[in-house]
Amino acid sequence: MFETIARWRQKPEGARRRIAFGLSAIVTALIFLVWVSVIFPGSRTQVVTAKPAGETPIATLRSGVAQAYEALRGIFSETKSLDLESEYNRIRSQVESGEIKLVPGSE
């Protein structure tokens, strides 16, 4: 490789510029091909989660901390009872009232 570079140094400036341009074009093309293969792989699917309207990042953080606290409290509490039917009815009433939408974006 060093011998090749030494030979290129012996050539006239116009030939050296053509070699430099050609090599930079090849490197640029390789970088572009790698970039395109990462950006447009063809088989990749995107998962998009719907964000409730009007919910701020602080509100999301606050509800996450509250849920974590309740979960930890429930783990260490000996008197926790599980009532699935009342929880189901509570969620069902929220869906029926429109407070919770099953399909994001549908009206």
Secondary structure, DSSP 8 states (H G I E B T S, - for coil): -HHHHHHHHHS-HHHHHHHHHHHHHHHHHHHHHHHHHHH--SS---------TT--HHHHHHHHHHHHHHHHHHHH-SS----HHHHHHHHHHHHHHTSS-SSTT--
